[in-house]
Amino acid sequence: MGYLLQRLVFSVASLFVLILITFLLSHIVPGDPAIAAAGPNAGAARIAEMRDRMGLDQSIVTQFLIYCGNVLRGDFGVSWFTHQPIIDDLARELPPSLELVFLAMSINLAIALPIGLVTARYNGTRFDDIVRLFAMAGAGLPIFWTAILLQQAFAANWGILPLSGRISFANRGFSAESGFFLFESLFRGEFRIFLDVLSHLLLPALALSLLFTSVGVRITRTSMIGEFRKDYVLLARAKGASEARIMFRHVFRNGATPALTVFGMQFGWMLGATVLVEEIFGRPGVGRYAVKAVTQSDIHSVVAVVFVIGVVFLLANLCVDILLYAMNPTKKRGL
């Protein structure tokens, strides 16, 4: 339990640093934070009210404490371009982005882990060379270019998948209380809606995952090559264990730490990269929301998006730490 407690304390400390960074970000940008919070057309009375509410006439330490309290309550202020509480905007825009990232990450793991493991087993062969060639090519393709190519091929030319949007016009009346169309339609047994939402998700998820999958294959391959050379693999083969058992039961379990750590970080990076995919595919999401906030100079909305992405990043890495703890028996003994 010492390992888990250590990781939890580290996550809390990281959260504090994240709050500090976003607080400084909201104060170092040019302009008056009170004017930015009140909106560009606010009068002097409104600006004075915001200055008093935000505690800008108090010391920087007091301002930081007020900011911490607001963040912990989920109060990021009001967006002046949507005229809604920012937390409500994020609650509406975050689920589509998370659905996209979850599917893209599933594609990433389903391809990168087994292919990386197999290429490590057959290191130096023609198969290994071909996979490495494709991985290098995939890692060099920009996400926006991949998205445009997929749109052209699967939507414009072949008409297999939808070009843009989140759901078909015929199903526009569907609503999900949680905001997660894909999961809620499946849970409610509305399979027609589920397939419609999934078809709109596939191309964006593929475009988002390709670069990360290429990196994941290389990381997995590198971390597993050394494991195949260790004595326990030779012992397992001497005992007659099958290659599949050696690869997935022994080598993967012992060599997965670097790869899974990178995959945990990729989840947060994917959420940040949704801005390109959502713009190209015309999907709602936190990425498009961030773009609008930047173009409208709504600094508080931008800070809120940065904070939310940072929290998702921390949670993803904490989940990976717990998974590694469950996979590695030495940590359970506190070694």
C-alpha positions in Angstrom: 0.0 0.0 0.0 3.0 2.3 0.4 3.4 2.5 -3.4 -0.2 3.5 -4.0 -0.1 6.1 -1.2 3.0 7.5 -2.7 1.4 7.8 -6.1 -1.7 9.4 -4.6 0.3 12.0 -2.7 2.3 12.7 -5.9 -1.0 13.2 -7.8 -2.3 15.6 -5.2 0.9 17.6 -5.3 0.7 17.6 -9.1 -2.8 18.9 -8.9 -1.6 21.8 -6.7 1.1 22.7 -9.2 -1.5 22.6 -12.0 -3.8 25.0 -10.0 -0.8 27.3 -9.4 0.2 27.3 -13.1 -3.4 28.0 -14.3 -3.6 30.8 -11.7 -0.4 32.4 -12.9 -1.6 31.9 -16.5 -4.7 34.0 -15.8 -2.6 36.7 -14.3 0.4 37.0 -16.7 -1.6 37.5 -19.9 -1.8 41.1 -21.1 -4.7 43.1 -19.9 -6.8 43.4 -16.8 -8.2 40.1 -15.5 -11.3 41.9 -14.3 -12.0 43.3 -17.7 -11.4 39.9 -19.3 -13.8 38.3 -16.8 -16.5 41.0 -17.2 -16.4 41.0 -21.0 -15.3 43.5 -23.6 -18.5 45.6 -23.4 -18.8 45.8 -19.7 -19.2 49.1 -18.0 -17.1 50.5 -15.1 -19.6 49.2 -12.5 -19.5 45.7 -13.8 -15.7 45.8 -14.0 -15.5 47.0 -10.4 -17.9 44.3 -9.3 -15.7 41.6 -11.0 -12.6 43.1 -9.4 -14.1 42.9 -6.0 -15.5 39.3 -6.6 -12.1 38.1 -7.8 -10.3 39.7 -5.0 -7.9 41.6 -7.3 -7.6 44.4 -4.8 -6.1 42.0 -2.3 -2.7 40.4 -2.0 -1.5 37.8 -4.5 -1.6 35.1 -1.8 -5.2 35.9 -1.0 -6.1 35.9 -4.7 -4.5 32.5 -5.0 -6.5 31.1 -2.1 -9.7 32.5 -3.5 -8.8 30.9 -6.9 -8.2 27.6 -5.2 -11.5 27.7 -3.5 -13.3 28.5 -6.7 -11.6 25.8 -8.7 -12.3 23.2 -6.1 -16.0 24.2 -6.3 -15.9 24.0 -10.1 -16.4 27.8 -10.4 -14.3 29.0 -13.4 -16.5 32.1 -13.9 -18.8 33.0 -16.8 -17.7 32.8 -20.4 -18.5 36.1 -22.0 -18.9 34.7 -25.5 -21.4 32.0 -24.5 -22.8 33.9 -21.5 -22.9 30.6 -19.6 -21.0 29.4 -16.5 -17.8 27.9 -17.9 -18.3 24.7 -15.9 -21.6 24.2 -17.7 -19.9 24.7 -21.1 -17.3 22.1 -20.2 -19.9 19.7 -19.0 -21.5 19.9 -22.4 -18.3 19.9 -24.5 -16.2 17.4 -22.6 -18.2 14.2 -23.2 -17.9 14.3 -27.0 -14.2 14.8 -26.7 -13.8 12.0 -24.1 -15.8 9.6 -26.4 -13.4 10.4 -29.2 -10.3 10.0 -27.1 -11.6 6.7 -25.5 -12.2 5.2 -29.0 -8.9 6.5 -30.4 -7.0 5.1 -27.3 -8.7 1.8 -27.7 -7.6 1.6 -31.3 -4.1 2.6 -30.2 -3.8 -0.1 -27.5 -5.4 -2.8 -29.7 -2.8 -2.2 -32.4 0.3 -0.9 -30.7 0.6 -3.5 -27.9 0.4 -6.7 -29.8 2.3 -5.5 -32.8 5.0 -4.0 -30.7 5.3 -7.3 -28.7 5.5 -9.4 -31.9 8.1 -7.2 -33.6 10.2 -7.4 -30.4 10.0 -11.2 -30.6 11.0 -11.2 -34.2 13.5 -8.4 -33.9 15.8 -8.1 -36.9 13.5 -10.0 -39.3 11.9 -8.7 -42.5 8.6 -8.4 -40.6 10.3 -6.1 -38.0 11.8 -3.9 -40.7 8.4 -3.5 -42.4 6.6 -2.6 -39.2 9.3 -0.1 -38.2 9.1 1.5 -41.6 5.3 2.0 -41.3 5.7 3.2 -37.7 8.2 5.9 -38.7 6.0 7.0 -41.6 2.9 7.1 -39.4 4.7 9.1 -36.7 5.7 11.7 -39.3 2.2 12.4 -40.6 0.5 15.4 -39.1 -2.9 14.7 -37.5 -4.7 17.3 -39.7 -3.3 15.8 -42.9 -4.3 12.3 -41.8 -7.8 13.5 -41.1 -8.2 15.2 -44.5 -6.9 12.0 -46.3 -9.4 9.8 -44.4 -12.2 12.2 -45.2 -11.3 12.2 -48.8 -11.0 8.4 -49.0 -13.7 7.0 -46.8 -16.3 9.8 -47.0 -15.9 11.7 -50.3 -14.7 8.9 -52.6 -16.1 5.7 -51.2 -19.1 7.0 -49.1 -18.5 4.4 -46.5 -18.5 6.7 -43.4 -20.0 10.1 -42.7 -17.9 13.2 -43.6 -18.5 15.2 -40.4 -20.7 15.8 -37.4 -21.5 13.7 -34.3 -24.9 12.2 -35.3 -27.0 12.0 -38.4 -29.6 14.6 -39.1 -32.4 12.0 -38.9 -31.3 11.2 -35.3 -30.7 14.8 -34.2 -33.5 14.5 -31.6 -31.5 12.0 -29.5 -30.3 13.3 -26.2 -28.2 11.8 -23.5 -28.3 13.0 -19.9 -24.6 12.1 -19.4 -23.6 13.7 -22.7 -22.0 10.5 -23.8 -24.0 9.5 -26.9 -22.1 6.3 -27.7 -22.2 4.8 -24.2 -25.7 5.9 -23.2 -27.3 4.7 -26.5 -25.6 1.3 -26.0 -26.7 1.1 -22.4 -30.3 2.0 -23.3 -30.4 -0.6 -26.0 -30.8 1.9 -28.9 -28.5 0.1 -31.2 -29.5 2.1 -34.3 -28.4 5.3 -32.5 -25.3 3.5 -31.3 -24.2 2.5 -34.8 -24.9 5.9 -36.1 -22.8 7.6 -33.4 -20.0 5.0 -33.9 -19.9 5.6 -37.6 -19.4 9.3 -37.0 -16.7 8.5 -34.5 -14.6 6.1 -36.5 -12.8 8.5 -38.9 -12.0 11.1 -36.3 -10.7 8.4 -33.9 -8.6 6.8 -36.7 -7.1 10.2 -37.5 -6.4 11.0 -33.9 -4.9 7.6 -33.1 -2.5 7.0 -36.1 0.4 9.1 -34.8 0.1 7.9 -31.2 -0.2 4.2 -32.4 3.0 4.6 -34.4 4.8 5.9 -31.4 3.2 3.2 -29.2 4.5 0.5 -31.5 8.0 1.8 -31.3 7.9 2.2 -27.5 6.4 -1.2 -26.9 9.0 -2.9 -29.2 11.9 -1.1 -27.5 10.8 -2.0 -24.0 10.1 -5.7 -24.9 13.3 -6.4 -26.8 15.4 -6.5 -23.7 13.0 -8.8 -21.9 13.3 -11.5 -24.6 17.0 -11.7 -23.9 16.7 -12.3 -20.1 17.3 -15.6 -18.4 13.7 -16.3 -17.4 12.7 -16.5 -21.1 15.4 -19.1 -21.7 14.2 -21.0 -18.7 10.6 -20.9 -19.8 11.5 -22.2 -23.3 13.6 -24.9 -21.7 10.6 -26.0 -19.7 8.6 -26.3 -23.0 6.4 -23.1 -22.6 4.8 -22.0 -25.8 5.9 -18.8 -27.5 2.5 -17.3 -27.0 2.6 -18.0 -23.2 6.1 -16.6 -23.0 5.2 -13.4 -24.9 1.9 -12.6 -23.2 2.3 -14.2 -19.8 5.9 -13.4 -19.0 7.5 -10.9 -21.3 4.6 -8.5 -21.5 3.9 -8.5 -17.8 7.6 -7.7 -16.9 8.3 -5.3 -19.8 5.1 -3.4 -19.9 6.0 -0.6 -17.5 7.6 1.9 -20.0 5.0 1.2 -22.6 2.0 1.6 -20.3 3.5 4.7 -18.8 3.7 6.3 -22.2 0.2 5.2 -23.1 -1.1 6.9 -19.9 0.6 10.1 -21.0 -0.8 9.7 -24.5 -4.4 9.8 -23.2 -3.8 13.4 -22.0 -2.0 14.3 -25.2 -4.9 13.0 -27.3 -7.4 15.2 -25.4 -5.2 18.2 -26.2 -4.9 17.1 -29.9 -8.7 16.9 -30.4 -8.7 20.6 -31.3 -7.5 19.7 -34.9 -9.7 16.7 -35.4 -12.9 18.3 -34.0 -12.4 21.4 -36.3 -11.8 19.3 -39.4 -14.7 16.8 -38.7 -17.1 19.5 -37.4 -17.6 17.8 -34.1 -18.5 19.5 -30.8 -15.9 19.1 -28.1 -13.5 20.8 -25.7 -11.0 21.3 -28.6 -13.4 23.4 -30.7 -14.5 25.2 -27.5 -10.9 26.1 -26.8 -10.4 27.5 -30.3 -13.5 29.7 -29.9 -12.2 30.9 -26.5 -8.8 31.8 -27.9 -10.3 33.7 -30.9 -12.6 35.6 -28.6 -9.8 36.3 -26.1 -11.8 34.6 -23.3 -8.8 33.9 -21.1 -10.9 32.3 -18.3 -12.4 29.7 -20.6 -8.9 29.0 -22.0 -7.6 28.5 -18.5 -10.5 26.2 -17.6 -9.8 24.0 -20.6 -6.1 23.8 -19.7 -7.0 22.9 -16.2 -9.5 20.2 -17.2 -7.0 18.6 -19.7 -4.4 18.7 -16.9 -6.7 16.9 -14.5 -7.5 14.2 -17.1 -3.8 13.8 -17.7 -3.2 13.3 -14.0 -6.1 10.8 -13.6 -4.9 8.8 -16.6 -1.4 8.5 -15.2 -2.8 7.6 -11.8 -4.8 4.8 -13.4 -1.7 3.5 -15.1 0.2 3.6 -11.8 -2.6 1.5 -10.2 -2.5 -0.9 -13.2 1.3 -1.3 -12.9 0.9 -1.9 -9.2 -1.5 -4.7 -9.9 0.7 -6.3 -12.6 4.0 -6.1 -10.7 4.1 -8.3 -7.6 7.3 -6.7 -6.3 5.5 -3.4 -5.6 2.9 -5.3 -3.6 5.6 -6.4 -1.3 6.9 -2.9 -1.1 10.2 -3.8 -2.8 
